[in-house]
Amino acid sequence: MNLTSPTQVREWCQQRGFHPNRTLGQNFLIDRNILESIVDAAGVGAEQRVLEIGPGLGVVTVELLRRGAQVVAIEKDHRLAAWLTETFEHEPRLQLHTADALEVDWDTLLATRFDALVSNLPYSVGTRILLDVATHVAAPPVMTVTVQLEVAERFAAGPGAEARGQAGVWLQRTYDVSIVRVIKPTCFWPKPEISSALVRFTRHDRHALSVTETRRYLELTRFAFMHRRKQLAAALRNASGELCLETAVAQELLAACGVDPRIRAEELDVAQWCTLVRAWPA
């Protein structure tokens, strides 16, 4: 079957009584040019280990294997997993897990080390899965994914941008984020209601933190963006645990770190967040 042929993909579904599950974000990629853009952007070469989440009918999987990669794929839908098992029965370079990526033991899986993550992520849970992987100590050095365009814009948004949020601040601490291209809804079947984007994440080490500082970074930014309308110094007064600071103490800390005490969460850059957590009162 030509997996980038809309007609053949629809026929496959009709013959098997398979109805793509919107809740699971099953929108199959049916555009050859976009497929090649995804794998080209990933830069995957022979013998590299690649993690793929939600392979669906295997359109990206086939191209990764064609370029010599070793693929570990996670597919939740047992019907699609059965199809993939049958299709790649004699392909030793594919290891398939029938599992929910939201319930995967990432410590065990990522400990095997991957050169890249390449995935047409399901819309409904793509952000959560990506953050689970990206914030892990053994995250792949390169991740190339398709997500909703508005989600991609949040991932890439800089300080002061309206789209700036927790996800972007978490991802940008360890990755350079770039939107490679916008993808039209017609490149998928069933056609989603909004555009998508191809996003590349490239690992960097510009904002290294200790284990304790990393935990504080995640907790502080999560709290701050939950109260994004408030000035940070004032908001911290209502935080819990070690994040709770009297307004005067918070103002002094921010000023010592070169940050305007009147600042709000979306206005800080990643370096400023890191400076804050390193200087946090013991």
Summary of the structure (lengths in Angstrom):
residues: 282
radius of gyration: 20.9
end to end distance: 60.9
largest distance: 67.8
contacts: 878
relative contact order: 0.11
helix: 44%
strand: 17%
